[in-house]
Amino acid sequence: MSRKHRQFKGAEVSCCVKYFLFGFNIVFWLLGAAFLGIGLWAWAEKGVLSNLSSITDLGGFDPVWLFIVVGGVMFILGFAGCIGALRENTLLLKFFSVFLGLIFFLELTAGILAFVFKDWIKDQLNFFINNNVKAYRDDIDLQNLIDFAQEYWSCCGAHGPDDWNLNIYFNCTDRNPSRERCGVPFSCCIKDPAEDVINTQCGYDVRQHVELDRQRFIYTKGCVGQFEKWLQDNLIIVAGVFVGIALLQIFGICLAQNLVIIVLCPSCSLHGTCAPRPPPSLIPQGLAKNMCFLPPVKSISYFSIRVC
């Protein structure tokens, strides 16, 4: 075997790094495709895809947006990471690592701001819940989301059952002809263990009673307070989930940038170190072929991390 052929074999990119990054990203690619598919299917079932103008008609939050946005981002990042690793495409690998780094810093910034501006976040949460209370009957997915939250946290409204006065179907005004007038959704009701079938009319007229009588039939605590209590009780689990997601992102960035450097300077994997290229006059004759040099600095992104 010729010396030139031996040098070419030695300069090949590590299959371990390459296919580990490929496997790491294909999971996110498939998950992103599944989320995106679920979101598009939900919109198709609601007729949104046939009438795109209806996207802006909903006054509250459409949960399908969560599937569309998260699925789209995961699909794009997974695609860039998979193809970039498989084809050793440094452009896609850099796009993957920079975009993932941007998401990481946005998450970090959001976490710090949420900790510093707790009262503002609480006010925004109140506004968000009340805005969605108004649109409770406008969208079936939003309705299911609110029902799930009220059942899971044993709460009713943002601050209490009277928040449902904001909804045109549940308010207590004399002009309201709805049968649900002065009531609450069934998800506010305290469940009877003996009942096998959910009584969807359990909240009718319940707010016409005094406060003490209400407590026998419905939850009287607001969802904002119950959510805060749930966070305090499960702080370690929630923090562990966020730290785990952050570590996965950092690991993906490091792995992608390590592969970028190996692709740009393949002999680094053999020599273990890379040095900036000195002027040609300083390189001993006959040694230039066997020396390892980093590519120009502008071709290495800010996130470059070399593991030798």
Disulfide bonds with the S-S distance in Angstrom:
Cys155-Cys223 2.02
Cys156-Cys188 2.16
Cys172-Cys182 1.90
Cys189-Cys202 2.07
Cys265-Cys268 2.33
Cys268-Cys274 1.84
